[in-house]
Amino acid sequence: MNIIKLNAIDSTNNFLKELSATQIIENFTTVVTENQLNGKGQRGASWVSENGKNLTFSIFIRHPEKNLNNLYIINIITSIAIIEALKEYHLNDLHIKWPNDILSENKKICGILVENTIKSNGKIQSIVGIGLNVNQRKFENLPQASSLAQLKNKVFDKDSLLKSIIQALKSNYKKRDDINFLWKKYHSLLFKMGIPTVFENKQQVKFMAIIQGVSSVGKLQLQLENDTIKEFDIKEIKMLY
């Protein structure tokens, strides 16, 4: 494993993007930092992490195919891989909360941000950013956040966790051509799948709907109260739970 360790950096995603733009790097090269000063999350949100307590890292993936139609499969593979790795540490009730949060016992412990780039030769590469709450114990003004240490009441070895996640990602990436298998697994892990749930739209109007799945481009498919199925993008709605 090619793992680059840094004490502090603005964003591991940005660092890896700049590195891959200036030199040829090994596939699955990983950059991890003890202190991420300007981490990014979904919807343009920041990812705040206590210095030295958690895992904040990014993984570089160069894809051999020039297939733009299945890019969301990287999100799926990453989510599945993290859950598989965490199961080895006996985390309970693990789920994927759309679009890319990992929950344990209904608490957010991990966030994922995948950034794809299409090169001039048509080849695609992805930077997979992951923030995993490991040994942090306090989350001020974040009632839905938790960590492995909080949930299991012990300190975890971050290096072992990192290697477990990278290995699980590599293993699942090899299955990327078996799209039906990966989608089925992803949907089996989807939080609130098939359960009536409250959502809120951009106008802050609350409504009840049932998650039917996620589309091939990552939109959430909801069955509304009038029984119609509608797809929503990341910025259009949020789940209230």
C-alpha positions as CSV (number, residue, x, y, z in Angstrom):
1,M,0.0,0.0,0.0
2,N,1.3,3.4,-0.9
3,I,0.2,5.6,2.0
4,I,1.4,9.2,2.3
5,K,1.1,10.5,5.9
6,L,0.9,14.3,6.6
7,N,0.7,16.1,9.9
8,A,-1.6,18.9,8.6
9,I,-3.0,19.8,5.2
10,D,-5.9,22.0,4.0
11,S,-7.6,19.0,2.2
12,T,-6.4,15.5,1.3
13,N,-8.6,15.6,-1.8
14,N,-6.9,18.7,-3.0
15,F,-3.4,17.5,-2.2
16,L,-4.0,14.2,-4.1
17,K,-5.5,16.0,-7.1
18,E,-2.5,18.3,-7.3
19,L,-0.1,15.3,-6.9
20,S,-1.8,13.3,-9.6
21,A,-1.8,16.3,-12.0
22,T,2.0,16.7,-11.8
23,Q,3.2,13.0,-11.7
24,I,2.1,9.5,-12.4
25,I,1.2,7.9,-9.1
26,E,0.3,4.3,-8.1
27,N,-3.3,3.3,-8.2
28,F,-4.9,3.4,-4.8
29,T,-2.3,5.9,-3.5
30,T,-3.7,7.2,-0.2
31,V,-3.0,10.5,1.5
32,V,-3.9,10.7,5.2
33,T,-3.5,13.6,7.6
34,E,-3.7,14.0,11.4
35,N,-5.2,17.5,11.0
36,Q,-7.3,18.5,8.0
37,L,-7.8,22.2,8.0
38,N,-10.3,22.7,5.3
39,G,-12.1,19.3,4.7
40,K,-15.0,19.1,2.4
41,G,-18.3,17.3,2.6
42,Q,-21.4,16.9,0.5
43,R,-23.5,20.0,-0.4
44,G,-20.4,22.2,0.0
45,A,-20.3,21.6,3.7
46,S,-17.1,21.5,5.7
47,W,-15.9,18.4,7.5
48,V,-14.7,19.3,11.0
49,S,-12.4,16.8,12.8
50,E,-10.6,17.0,16.1
51,N,-6.8,17.0,15.5
52,G,-5.2,13.5,15.7
53,K,-8.4,11.7,16.8
54,N,-10.0,10.6,13.5
55,L,-9.2,9.3,10.0
56,T,-9.3,11.9,7.3
57,F,-7.9,10.5,4.0
58,S,-8.2,10.4,0.3
59,I,-7.6,7.5,-2.2
60,F,-6.6,7.9,-5.8
61,I,-8.2,5.6,-8.3
62,R,-7.3,5.5,-12.0
63,H,-9.9,3.6,-14.0
64,P,-8.9,1.4,-16.9
65,E,-12.3,1.9,-18.7
66,K,-13.6,5.1,-20.4
67,N,-17.1,4.5,-19.1
68,L,-18.9,7.6,-18.0
69,N,-22.2,5.8,-17.5
70,N,-21.3,4.0,-14.3
71,L,-19.4,6.6,-12.4
72,Y,-21.8,6.4,-9.4
73,I,-20.6,2.9,-8.9
74,I,-17.5,4.3,-7.2
75,N,-19.7,5.8,-4.5
76,I,-21.4,2.4,-4.1
77,I,-18.2,0.5,-3.9
78,T,-16.7,2.9,-1.4
79,S,-19.8,2.8,0.9
80,I,-19.9,-1.0,0.8
81,A,-16.2,-1.3,1.5
82,I,-16.4,1.0,4.5
83,I,-19.2,-1.0,6.0
84,E,-17.5,-4.3,5.3
85,A,-14.3,-3.0,7.0
86,L,-16.2,-1.7,10.1
87,K,-18.1,-5.0,10.5
88,E,-14.7,-6.5,11.3
89,Y,-14.6,-4.2,14.3
90,H,-18.1,-5.3,15.5
91,L,-19.9,-2.0,14.8
92,N,-23.6,-2.5,15.0
93,D,-26.5,-1.6,12.8
94,L,-24.4,-0.2,9.9
95,H,-26.2,1.6,7.1
96,I,-25.6,3.9,4.1
97,K,-27.6,7.1,4.5
98,W,-28.0,8.6,1.0
99,P,-26.0,10.1,-0.5
100,N,-22.8,9.1,1.2
101,D,-23.0,9.0,5.0
102,I,-22.2,5.8,7.0
103,L,-24.3,5.4,10.1
104,S,-24.0,3.0,13.1
105,E,-26.8,2.8,15.6
106,N,-28.5,5.7,13.7
107,K,-25.5,8.0,14.3
108,K,-23.3,9.4,11.6
109,I,-19.7,8.1,11.9
110,C,-18.4,8.6,8.4
111,G,-18.8,10.9,5.4
112,I,-17.6,10.3,1.8
113,L,-16.9,12.7,-1.1
114,V,-16.0,11.3,-4.5
115,E,-14.6,13.7,-7.1
116,N,-14.2,12.5,-10.7
117,T,-12.0,13.9,-13.4
118,I,-12.0,13.1,-17.1
119,K,-8.6,13.5,-18.6
120,S,-7.9,14.7,-22.2
121,N,-7.3,11.1,-23.3
122,G,-10.8,10.2,-22.1
123,K,-9.5,8.2,-19.1
124,I,-11.3,8.8,-15.8
125,Q,-9.8,9.1,-12.4
126,S,-11.4,9.5,-9.0
127,I,-10.4,11.0,-5.7
128,V,-12.3,9.3,-2.9
129,G,-12.3,11.4,0.2
130,I,-13.3,9.8,3.5
131,G,-13.7,11.2,7.0
132,L,-14.2,8.6,9.7
133,N,-14.9,9.5,13.3
134,V,-12.6,7.2,15.3
135,N,-11.4,8.3,18.7
136,Q,-13.1,11.7,19.0
137,R,-15.5,11.7,22.0
138,K,-17.2,15.1,21.9
139,F,-19.3,16.6,19.0
140,E,-20.6,20.0,20.0
141,N,-23.8,21.0,18.3
142,L,-23.8,17.8,16.3
143,P,-26.4,15.6,18.0
144,Q,-26.5,13.0,15.2
145,A,-22.7,12.5,15.1
146,S,-20.8,9.8,16.9
147,S,-17.5,7.8,16.6
148,L,-16.2,4.3,17.0
149,A,-14.8,5.2,20.4
150,Q,-18.2,6.5,21.6
151,L,-20.1,3.5,20.3
152,K,-17.7,0.8,21.5
153,N,-16.2,2.6,24.5
154,K,-12.6,1.9,23.6
155,V,-9.7,3.4,21.6
156,F,-9.1,2.2,18.1
157,D,-5.9,1.8,16.1
158,K,-6.3,4.2,13.2
159,D,-3.5,2.6,11.1
160,S,-5.2,-0.8,11.2
161,L,-8.5,0.8,10.4
162,L,-7.1,2.6,7.4
163,K,-5.5,-0.5,6.0
164,S,-8.7,-2.5,6.4
165,I,-10.7,0.1,4.5
166,I,-8.2,0.4,1.6
167,Q,-8.1,-3.4,1.4
168,A,-11.9,-3.6,1.3
169,L,-12.1,-0.9,-1.3
170,K,-9.6,-2.8,-3.5
171,S,-11.5,-6.0,-3.1
172,N,-14.9,-4.5,-4.0
173,Y,-13.4,-2.5,-6.9
174,K,-12.4,-5.8,-8.5
175,K,-16.2,-6.5,-8.6
176,R,-17.1,-3.3,-10.4
177,D,-18.2,-5.1,-13.6
178,D,-20.8,-7.0,-11.6
179,I,-23.1,-4.0,-11.4
180,N,-26.3,-5.8,-10.5
181,F,-24.6,-7.5,-7.5
182,L,-23.2,-4.2,-6.2
183,W,-26.5,-2.3,-6.6
184,K,-28.3,-5.1,-4.8
185,K,-25.8,-5.0,-1.9
186,Y,-26.0,-1.2,-1.8
187,H,-29.8,-1.1,-1.6
188,S,-29.8,-3.8,1.1
189,L,-27.7,-1.4,3.2
190,L,-29.6,1.8,2.4
191,F,-30.9,3.6,5.5
192,K,-34.7,3.7,5.8
193,M,-35.2,1.7,2.5
194,G,-38.9,0.9,2.2
195,I,-39.8,2.7,5.4
196,P,-42.1,5.8,5.5
197,T,-39.7,8.7,6.3
198,V,-40.0,12.5,6.7
199,F,-38.1,14.7,4.2
200,E,-37.7,18.4,3.8
201,N,-37.4,20.2,0.4
202,K,-35.5,23.5,-0.4
203,Q,-38.5,25.5,0.6
204,Q,-38.3,23.8,4.0
205,V,-41.6,22.1,3.4
206,K,-41.8,18.7,5.1
207,F,-43.3,15.7,3.4
208,M,-43.6,11.9,3.9
209,A,-42.2,9.5,1.4
210,I,-40.8,6.0,1.1
211,I,-37.3,5.3,-0.3
212,Q,-37.5,3.0,-3.3
213,G,-33.9,3.1,-4.2
214,V,-31.1,5.2,-5.9
215,S,-30.9,5.8,-9.6
216,S,-27.8,5.0,-11.7
217,V,-26.7,8.7,-11.5
218,G,-27.2,8.9,-7.7
219,K,-30.6,10.4,-7.4
220,L,-32.9,9.3,-4.5
221,Q,-36.1,7.6,-5.8
222,L,-39.1,8.3,-3.5
223,Q,-42.6,7.1,-3.5
224,L,-44.7,10.1,-2.6
225,E,-48.0,10.1,-0.8
226,N,-49.9,10.1,-4.1
227,D,-48.0,6.9,-5.0
228,T,-46.0,8.5,-7.8
229,I,-42.2,7.9,-7.9
230,K,-40.0,11.0,-8.1
231,E,-36.3,11.4,-8.2
232,F,-34.4,14.0,-6.1
233,D,-30.9,15.4,-6.4
234,I,-28.6,15.9,-3.4
235,K,-29.3,19.6,-3.1
236,E,-33.1,19.2,-3.4
237,I,-34.0,17.4,-0.2
238,K,-32.7,16.2,3.1
239,M,-33.9,13.4,5.3
240,L,-35.2,14.2,8.8
241,Y,-34.5,11.3,11.2
